[in-house]
Amino acid sequence: MINLTTMDDFLPKKEFNEIYSNIPFLEWAPATNYIDGVDHIWYSCGPLSPQDFSIFAKALENKFNKKIISCKLNSWTWVNTKEPIPHIDYVKNKCEYQLLVYIRSDEGINAGTGFYRKNKEGFEIDVHVGFKENRAILFKSKDCLHSPLLWNSKSQTGRYSAIFQLVIEDL
């Protein structure tokens, strides 16, 4: 069973608007973001500055009532991969939870995230979370197959987000 929570209007409006305006102008690189056997899935620019990281950490506390214990990875991401590639990012004591915050794209079903279950034929979408600006998704990493859903998108824009691989605790 997938354990996820979504929250709209995750970041304060002022900070979100600044991020929204600046994110397309960051320096994007594929760096080491890959999954074996697959061409790159996303471009990144990270880690976030300490100032930007603190905005997200504070919002996580205020909106989800969670405190960051450790952060394995945090980055701005830009993805435009058309093929869904379900994967798990879980690493015990390093990536127990993931926080994904949508920043900029075309709102609609084709820019969200799919959460999958495995069946005899392969993978089947269990839950779909559509793209909405400033929407956060917090989910347990273990056994959580997920992938960006841009497969039917007509847009060349792709999706800009912030991602965090975390260990967290309740406040």
HELIX and SHEET records of a PDB file:
HELIX    1   1 LYS A   13  ASN A   22  1                                  10    
HELIX    2   2 ILE A   23  PHE A   25  5                                   3    
HELIX    3   3 PRO A   50  PHE A   64  1                                  15    
SHEET    1   A 6 LEU A   4  MET A   7  0                                        
SHEET    2   A 6 ALA A 136  LYS A 140 -1                                        
SHEET    3   A 6 TYR A  97  ARG A 104 -1                                        
SHEET    4   A 6 ARG A 159  ASP A 170 -1                                        
SHEET    5   A 6 LYS A  66  VAL A  79 -1                                        
SHEET    6   A 6 TRP A  42  CYS A  45 -1                                        
SHEET    1   B 3 GLY A 122  PHE A 131  0                                        
SHEET    2   B 3 GLY A 108  ASN A 119 -1                                        
SHEET    3   B 3 LEU A 145  LEU A 149 -1                                        
END                                                                             
